[in-house]
Amino acid sequence: MFRRDFIKINTIAALGLSFSGFTVFQDTFSKDDLMGKGNPTFFGDGYRLQKETYEAFLKMKAAAQKSGFEIKVVSSYRNYAHQNRIWERKYKKFTAEGLSPTQAIRKIIEYSTIPGTSRHHWGTDLDIVDGNAPQPKGLLLAKNFEGDGPFCKFKEWMDKHANSFGFYLVYTDRVDRKGFKYEPWHYTYAPQSIPMLKAYKKLDITSELKKAKLLGSEFITETFIEQYINDNILDINPQLL
């Protein structure tokens, strides 16, 4: 299935196809790049994004500044090793607190991905807040983006303008959505992440996770992986599918 570990995606009109006025970038993605094990070139000052995502982000950042917001990147590209450290830290913490291995795994995937399945492996996704607002101890909490939270006005600006720069919220607050909980801080550059997700869906994720030997992997069943793919990887903002 993974001849030379590459997945071919057809190029349309040599450059790409239209996505809400943007170019959807077509490319050839290696399995390693899709799973955070590659060594791609990234751009950014204190954060790492693919070139096209970075250029679009700078345009959005400049527009936000004119409205009084300073977009602060909390997280961008994370490689497999980084995601695995997050996984192991949380697994050890939750099991030490008395959760069973299965309960710990389900607790982890409320907000964190299984290594090799994170959108942050792609260099198209980023977690952002308003750097001009007061910075609460827990930055990435939904309450900070609602009501009188410090990032409420920034969220309103993003709701109104982000799509025009190609950035879309991934894990929305749609009541019937499953998988990861609502993340009002997590945006993706759709023209690049859409083709990457299409390529990612062609991987045999079940086989890859079995080979990974993650901490607690003996408690990760095929049924669990199938549900995880459907709920956590694919039950996202429908505009990104």
N, C-alpha and C positions, 0 to 999 in steps of 0.2 A: 504493500500500500504506500510505502514511503520511499519510493525509488529516489536515491540520492537525497532523501529527506526534503524534497522540494515539492511544492504545490504550485501548479501553474494556474494563473488567472488570465483570461484573455484580455488583451488590450483593445479598447474600443476607441476608434478614431485616433489611434496612436497615443493619445494623451489621457483619455479617460471619458467618463460620461457625466452628464449634468446632474447635480444634486442641489436643488433649490438655488440655482445660480452659481454654484461652485463647481470646481472640477473634482470628480471623485478619482483619486489617484489609483491607477492599476499598477501592479508590480508582481514580482515573484517573491514569495515569502518562504524562507526556510522554516522547518519545524523548530529549530533552535531559536530563531528570532521570535516566533509566535509564543514560545514557552519561556522566554526570558533567559535563554542560555547562549544567545548569540553575542556579537560584539559590534553592533551598528554604531554609526556616527550620530551623535546628538548635539543639540545646541541649547544654550540658555545660560543664565548667570545665577548659579546656585540651584539650578534645576536642569533637567534634561528632557528634551523633546525632539521629535523628528523635525527636519528642516521646515517642511510645509506647515506643520502644526505650530512650530515656533514662530514663523513669520505671521501666521494668522493671529496667534496669541498676542504678539507685539501690537498689532493693529487694535485689537480689543482693549488691551491694557492702556494704550494711548487715549482711546475714546473714553474709557472709564475715568482716567485722570482728569479729563476736561469736565467731568461731572462731579469731581471731588472724591473719587475712590482710588485707592492704591491697591491694585490686585497683588496679593501676596500668595505665592505658591508654597503650600505646605508639603505637598508631595507630588512627584511626577513619575519618571521612569523608575521602576524597581526591578532589579534582575532576579533570577530564580533564587539565588543564594540569600538575598535580602528578604524575599517573601518567605523563604524557609525558616529564617531566623525568627520572623514574626510568628509563624506557625508554631515553632517549637517553644517559644517563650509563652505563648498563650496556652498551649496544651499542658505544659508543666504547671503553669499557674492554676488553671482550672481543675486539673486532677489533684493538685495539692490542696485545693480548697474543698475537696470531697466529691467532686463530680466524677461519674464513671467515665471511662474513655469515650464511649459513644455520646454521652451528654456533653463532654468537653468539646468534641468535634462539632456538634450541632451548635454549641455556644460560640465557637470560633467563627463559624460561617454566617453568623448574624451580620457581621461587618467585614470580616477578613476572608480572603480567598485561599483555596488550596494552592500551594506552590505549583507553578506551571499553568495555572488557569486564570491568572490575574490580567485584567485589561491594562494595568500599570506596567506590564511587560512590554507593551507596544510602543511607548513613547508618544502616544496620542491622547492620553488621559492625564488629568491633573486635578488635585484637590486645592481649592482656593478660598481665601477669605479677604476681607478688606483690611489692609494694613494700616489704614488711617483711623480705624475704630479701636476702642478699647479691646485689648486682647485677653479674653477670659482664660482661666486655667485650663479648661477643657475646650480647645478651639473647635474641634469637629463634633459638635453636638447639635442636633436639629433645633433645639430651643434657642440657640444663638442666632438663628436665621428667621425666627418667627416673632410675632408680637412686638415687644419692645427690646428684643435681643440686639446685641451690638452690630450684627451683620444683616439686620432686617432690611434696611434701605438698600444695601448692596445687593441683596437677593432680589429686591424689586427691580433694580437696574438690570441685573442679569436676565431676569424673566422677560424683560422688554427688549433687550438688545443682543444677548448672546447668540441667538440663532442666526442673526444677520452676519456674524463673523464665522459661522460654521460650527459653533460650539453648542452642544446639547447636554442637558442633564441626563445621566444614565439611569440612576435608580430613583424613580419618581415616587410621589406619594399617592399614586393610584391605589385605591382601596383593595382592588382585587389582585394586585401584583404580589407574587411570591418571591422567595429568595432573599437576597440582601435587603436589609432595612433601608428606609428612606435616607438618602444622602444628598442634602441640598448643596453640598460643597463640591461634588464630583461631576466634572464636565469632561466631555470627549470632543475631539475635532472630527466630526462625522465624515467628511470627505476622505479621510485616511482610515479611520477605524472601521467603517462599514466594510470595505473590501478585506480588511484584516480579519474581521469576525467571520466573513464568508469562508475565508481560507481556514480559519481555526476550526470551524465546524466540520471540516473534512478530515481532521485528525482523529485517530483512534484514541480518544482521551482515556477511556477505561484501561486500555493496554498500557498507556504511558504512566498512569497513576499507579498501576500495579507494579511497574518496574521501578518506581521512584523510591520505594522503601521509606516512606515518610514516618515520622514519629507517630505511632498509633495506627499505622496503615493496616495492621491486621484486623482492625475494627471497621475498615472502610469496605463495604460490600459492593458488588456490581449494581445491586438495586439502589443503593445509596448514591453511587456515582451517576447513574441514569437520572435519578431525581435531581441531583445537584446540577447537572447539565441543563435540564429543562427549567428548573426554578431559578438558579443563581446565574447561570451564564446567558440564558436565552430570554428569561422573563424580565426584560428591560424596557426602556422607552421604545415603543414600537417604531418610532422614526429612525431608529438606529439599526433595524434589522434588514 
